Amino acid sequence: MFRILLRRAGAVLAVFVLVSCADEAPPEVNVDAVQTVEPRPEIYADFTLTADLGEFTDNQREMIGLLIDASVIMDDLFWRQAYGDDYKTWLESLGVGDTRHFAEMNYGPWDRLDDENPFIDGIGPKPLGANFYPADMSKEEFEQAYLPGKAGLYSLVRRDQTGALILVPYHVAYADELREVAGILHQAAALAESAQFATYLKLRAAALVSDDFQTSDLYWMDVKDNEIDVVIGPIETYEDRLFGYRAAYESYVLIKDLAWSDRLSRYADFLPDLQKGLPVPDAYKWETPGTDSDLNAYDVVYYAGHSNAGSKTIAINLPNDEEVQLLKGTRRLQLKNAMQAKFDKILEPIADVLVDDSQRQHIKFDAFFANIMFHEVAHGLGIKNTIDGSATVRESLLDVASSMEEGKADILGLYMINELHDAGELGDVDIRDYYVTFMAGIFRSTRFGASSAHGKANMVRFNFFEEKGAFVRDAESGKYRVDFDAMQIAMTELSRLLLTLQGDGDYEGALELMNTKGVIGAQLQADLDRLTEANIPVDIKFQQGISELGL
């Protein structure tokens, strides 16, 4: 998970009138000509989110319930951003059955794991800008507009009564709901046994009603003594596929796994040395990662909003504010119970079908956990600003920035494992476990589809690795075998390519990479179809809430 914060000059926004051509509306879409797919709720495996709360006090248990209440409101706000304010009426019109069930999982009538194809007749394609922008606004109109703050994270683009575009800050558009959330967070703060966490909850409440999140982000980096945590607010920008500007609401309620966290705590200390060793010239690694980064394992007990839509997040790397990252680093939260669910229900069955029998024994949960964990840590590597100092990487790469960043984190995560293993920092482990499990993970994430930044990044990596001979497919068995030496070479070359494109702010080069290698070829598609035929889930859906936790 990653998103660079854009300039905060536009964080507190007034209403501005657009000065632009008004005759560039997008062409009419013949919805009857748009391919409609079938609802497929069966691609999600059920998993119940629980945690052992037996040693928690009554206040702690009540606080968890309040954090879930606040998360439910985040879920409502994400629905409105992803689909529209009338989503409840629309859901009711679907009645009961698979279609409504699938719509609830996708937060709308588009299949998030099938390139956002509609699964209801007459719907048409999903707007690239979701509900962040007017439906009749073209990309060119927005780009040509004089609209100060238009690239801000926390505003909706709307039209006034004259048809001119205006910006409406989130804290204005959703004022009533955000005040309610803030009140709930204050109630939770009164019950918190950690004074630091109580202060954080109050700061986050203030941030939600002002759209100024940096103070709470900075403070959160120093909150270390709390067993209960919450990630809440407008965070990731993946839902805005038009520009990648607007952040979507989401929430996670978390219980820290103290034993696992103790095992992980030391790895973030290696970031500065790993940055120096990246396989690129010094100009592409001149920034120094924050040394106060935090690495912990959690059981997640509630997902809401963007985090609960389509493919479920199993690790978090926050805050996204690049100023906070350079000052303090980030916190990497590994969601261990959700990760175990994906390993048991998805990755191991995929390996049974697609991994060569001679390497099947290398599929290990510890390797899966490490690959994902170091993916999140690797977001801290590379640079946040282009080497010429003209802009952030995010600003330069626009709509392909997320896919490039996810691809970088994936490949540099494997690079980190390789480096730490060679330095003897991973203990007595077989490096082949990480490589084979990494390859199986490519098949898992590729199934998320091209509309997912993670899915797109995996398509690029699969095609790059295939071109470099990093794996071999046996034509008779239809299974894949890793060539460990070739994969190490391919890992280094792809790391260099992605870091260079980011550092140069090379939008055209990044777009060409995504367009040429971010595609699923016929053979890969046939193999992915075999997974579907074997009834292997694509992702998981959660049974979650107060009752599941026994509160």
N, C-alpha and C positions, 0 to 999 in steps of 0.2 A: 504494500500500500504506500502510495507516495504521491505527493502533489506539492509543487512549489508555490509558495504564497506570492501573489502579485502585489504590486505597489499599494501600500496602505493609504495613500493619499485619497483613494476613492472609497475608503471604508465607511465614512460618514457621508452619505450621499444626499444631495438635494435633487430636485426634479429639473431635468434639463430637456429642452425642446430640440428635436433633431433638425439639422439643416442638411438635407440630402434629397436625392431624387426619390420620388415616391412611386415610380412606375416600374419597379423591378421586383414585383411580387413573384414568388415561385410559380412555375407552371401548374395548371390543374392536373390532378392525378386521377386517372380512371381506376377507382378502387376495385371495380369488377375485374380488372386485368391483373391485379396484384395477387400473387400466389398465396393461398391460405393453407396453412399446415394444420394438422390435427392436434388437439390438446393431448398432452402426454404426461400427466402427473406421475405415471409409473417410472419416469426416469429419475425420480427423487426417492431415496431411501429414508425411511423414518428413523429418527433418533431423538431420544428424550434427554433434555438438558437437566441434569441434577447435580447436586454437590452435597457433601457431608457437612451439614450445618449444626451437628449435634453439640459441638463445643462453643457455638456462638451464643452470645447473650440475647435476651429478649430485645434489647435496643438494636443490636446488630441485625437481628432477623426482621424487625420492623423497618429498619433502614433499607434493607434489600427490597422489601415490598414497595417502599416509596420510590426507589430508583427504577423499579419496573414500571410503576405508574408514570413516571416521567418519560420512560422509553416508549410507552404506548402513544404518547402525544407526538414524539419524534416520528413514529411510524405513520401517523396521520399526516404530518407535514410532508413526509417523503412521498406519500401517495399523491398529494396535491402537486408536488413538483414533477413527479414522473408522469402523471396522467391528467389530473385536473381537479378543480375544487368540487366537481359533481361526482366524484368517484363512488360514493356510497350509493347514490341513486342508480348509477350504472351497474354496480355489482348486484343490487337487488333485482334489476331487470333480467339478470342471467338465471334467476331461479336457483335451483340446487343441482348438483351433479358435477361431472368432471370439468366442464368448461369453467364454471365459477371457481372451483377448487384450484384449477390451473391459473386462472386470472389472479387469484389471491397470492399465489406463490410468485407470480411475475410482476405484480403491481401494475397490471394493465393487460391489454389483449395481445401483447407481443411476446413471443417466446425468447427469453433472454439467452437461452443456450442453443438457439437455432438462428443466429444472426438477426434477432429481433423480428422474425417473420410473424405476421398476424395469424392468430388461430381462430378468429371469428370472421365470418364472411362480411364484406362491405366495410371493413375497418380501414384498409389502406396501410401504407408504411408508417412506422413510428417516426415522428419528427426528430431530426437529429438533435435539436435543442430541447427535447422533451417539452415540459411546460414552463421552461425558464424564459422563453421568447414568444412573441406573438406568432401564431400559426401562419400568418400571411407575410412574415418578414423574411426577406432573402438574406443570404450571407453577404452579398455585395452591398445591400442597403446598410447593413450594420457596419461593415468595414469602412464605408465612405462617410459615415456619420460623424459629425462633431458632437460628441456626447461624453463629456469628462467623467471618468470613473467607469466607463462602459466595460472594461475588462475586470471589474471587481468581482470578488468571490461571493459577496453576500447581498446581491440585489437581483430582482426580477426585471426583465425588460417588458414594458407594456406600452400601449398607445393611450394618449389622452383623448379628450372629446373631439379634438380636431384631426385626429389620426396621426399626430406626431409621436415618435417614440419617447418614452420617459423611463427613468430608473426608479424602482420602488424598493427601498432597502428591506431586507427580510424582517428586521425588527419592527417595521411599519406594516408590512403586508400580513404578518402573523403575530401582531402585537398581543392579542388576547391569549393565544395559545402559549406564547413564550413567557408571558407574565405568570401563567399558571404553572409552567415548568419551573420557573425561578422560585415560586413559592414552595413547590414540592422539594426542591433542592435545599432550601433553607430549613424546611422541616427535617430533612435527612441530616443536615449538618448538626442540628440540635441533638441528634441521637448518636453521632459519630464518636467513637472512643479514641480516635486519633485526632488530636488538635490540628495537625497539619491538613489532614483530609477534610476536616470541617471547614477550614479556611478555604481550601480549594473549591469545595462545593459552593461556597458563597461567591467566590470570584467567578466561577463558571456561570452561576445564576446571573451575575451582573453582565457577563459577556454575552449571554444569550439575548438579553434585552437591549443591547447596544451594538451588536455585531463587531465588537472590539475584543478579539480573543487572545492577543499576544500576552497580556499580563497573566491570565489564567494558564496559558501554555507554559510560560516561564516558571510559574510557581509549581505546576504539576510535575516538572522535572525534578523537584526537590522533595516530593512527597514519597517517602520510602517506608514508613512504618505502618501502613494500612493493609489489612488482609482483604478488605473489600474495596473495589475500585469501580469507576464508571468512565466510559468514553462516550461523550454526548455532545451533539451539535452538528452544524454543517461542516463536513470534513473533506470528503473526497469529491473530485470533479469528473469522475468517469461518466456520470449520467448525462453530462453536457457533451455530446458527441459532435456538436457543431463547432465549438471553439475550445472546449476544455476549460472554460473560465469558471462556471458557476458550481459552487459546492452544494452537496445534497445532505439532508439531515439523516442522522443515524444514531444508534446507541448500542453499547454493549455493557452488560452488568457482569462483573468479574469477581472471582474468588481466587486469591493467590495460592498456588501450590508451593509451600515454603521449602519442601525438600528438593523439588526439581529446580526451583529458582536458585537455591544455593549452589547447585551443580553448574549452572549457566553463568553465574555472575561475573566470572573472570574474563569471558571471551571478548567483551567490548573493549577491554584494555589494549587489545592488539590492533585496533583500528589505525592509529597513526603509522605504525610500522608497515601494516599491510598496504596502506595508501602509498607509501614511498616505493613499495615493490611492484606497483601496478605496471603492466607491460606497455606503457605509453611514455612519450617524452614528458619531461618535467612540467611543461606548460599545462598539461592535461591533468595534473594531480597536485597543483601548487597549494590548493586549499587544505587546511588541516582539520580533520574531523574533530568534533567536540569530544572531550575525554570524559565527560560526565554521563555518557550513555549508560542506559540501564537495560538489563536483559533478565526477564523473569518469565515463569510459566504460570498459567492460570487455567482454571476451569471456568468456562463462560456459562452463565445461567440464563441469559436473555439476549437475543438479538432483535434489533428493530430498524426499520427504514432501509437505507441503502445496503447495509451490511447483511440484511436478510433477503435480498432480492437476487434470484438466480443462483449463481455459484456463491457459496458461503465462505467468507473470510476465515482463515484458520491461523493467521498471524497478523500482527499490527505493528507498524513502525510510525510513530508520531512523536512530537507535533510535525506538521508539514511546513511550518513557517521556516524559511531558510535562515532568517536571522537568529531564531531560537536554536536551530540546528548548529550553526557555526559557534554560537556562544556556549551551548549546553549539550549538544548532541541530540540524541533521541532516546525514547524508550521503546524497546522491542518486547512486545507482549505475545507470547506463544500460547495459543488456545488449545491446550493439550487434549481435552476431552473431545473437542470437535475434530482435531487432527487424528486422534485414534479412530474415530468413527469413519473418516474418509479412508484411512489405511485399511481397516478391516472390511468395509463394505464395498470399496471401489478399487483401491490400488492393488491389493493382493489378487482379487479376481482378474484384473487386467493382466497382471503378470502371468497368471496361469494360462492365458490365451496367447499373449504376444511376446513373452520373454523366453529365450532359448532355454531348454531344460538344463543345459550345462551351467547356466548362470542363475537359475531360479532361486538357489539358496542364498543369493546375495540381496534379495528383497527383504529389508529389515526395517522395523518401525523406528529404531534409533537413527538409522540413516535417513529415513523420511523426515523425521523430526529435525535432524541437523540440517538437511537441505533447505527446509522451509525457514528454519531459524536463521541460517546464514544468509538466505535471501533477504530477510528483513535487515540484518546487520549491514549487508552490502549496499543498501540504499544510502548509507553514510559515506560510501567511497565515491571517487570521481570528483566532479566539481559541480557546483550549483549555478555558476555564472560562466558565460562563454569566455574563451581565452582572450578575446579582444575587449572584454569589459563592456560590451554594448548592451547586453540584456541578460536576463536569466535564461537558463536552458529551457525552462518551461515556456517563456515568452517566445523564444526563437522557434521551437519545434511545434507549437500550437497543437493541432488535433492529433499529431502522432507522438506527442511528448510522453503520454502515459504508457503507450506500448513500448517505446524506446526505454523508458525508465524501468518497467517491469522486466524487459529482456536483459537490461544491464544487471539488475539485481539478481536475476536467476543465474546468469553465467558467472558473475563475480562471487556469488555465494559458493559455487563449486570451486572457483579459484581459491577462495579463503580456506575451504576444507583441505584442498590439496596442499596449500602452503603450511597450514597448521599441522597437518599430518606429517609433512616432511620435517617440521621442527620438533616433532615428538610431543605436541601439545594435546593431541586427541587420545592419548593412551594407546593401549594395545588393541587397535581396531584394524579391520581389513579395508583398505581404501576402495577395493572393488565393490564393497557394499554400497558406497555412496554413488559410484558411477552407474551401476546397474539400476539402483533405485531412482536415480536422477532420470535415466532414460525412460523408465516406466512412468515417472511423473510427467514427462512430456506428453505421453499418450493421454494421461488423465486430463491435463489442462487444455490440450488441443480440442477436446470435446466441448469446451465452453463456447466455441464458435468465434467468428471473426469480429463480432460486436464487442467482445470482451478484450480489454487490454492484455490480460494474462493469456488468453487464448491466442491472440495475434502474435504475441511475443514467442509463444511456444511453436507456432507454425514456422516463424523465421528460424528458430533454433533447429527444429527438425530438418528443414531443408538445407541449412548451412552444414549441419553435422553429416547429413547424407552425402552432400557434395564432397566433403572432406574425408569420407570413409570412416567416420567415428563409430559406425555400427554396420553390421551386415545382416541382411534379411535372407533367411533360408527359403528358397522358393517352394520346397516340398512341404515344410512344416508351417510356413507362414509366420515364423517366429524370428525375433531379432536378437543378435548377439553383439555386445560391445567389443570394439577393438580399443583396448585401454590406452595404448600409445597414441593412436590416431585421435582419440577423444581428447587427450590432454593437449595435443597440438591445436585441434579445432577450438577448444576452450580458450586458449591463449589468443588465437587469431580473432575470434568473435568478440572477446573482451576488448581487444585493441580497436576493432572496427566501431563498436558501439560507443566507447569512451571518446573516440575521435569525432564521431558525428555529433555527439552531445557537446563536446568542448568547442567545436567549430560553429555550433548553432546552425548546422547544415540541414535546413528543412528539406530542400530538394533531394539531397542524398538520403536522408532518413525516409522520406516518402517513397523514393525508388526502392529502397530495401524492403519496406513493408509491402509495396505493390508486387514486387517480383518474388520475394521469399515468404511473405505472410499469407500464403495460400495453401490449401490442402490439395495435393495431387491425387490422381486417380487411385494409385496403389494404397496410399495412406487412407483415403476415404473408404476403400474396400475393407481395410483392416479395422478401421473404426466401426464400420457396419457389422463386422463380426462381434464386436463387443456388445452392440445393441441386440443382435440376434441371440447372444448369450444372456440377455436380460441383466447385464451389469449396469447398475445405476450410473448416471452422470454426476449427480451430486446428492446432497442430503437436505431434508427439511426437518424442522425441529418441532417437537412437542414441548412446549415451554410455558412457564408462567408460575403463578403463585401455587396452584394445586400440585404441579409437578415437583415443586420444592418442599411440599409439605408445610407450607406457611399457613 
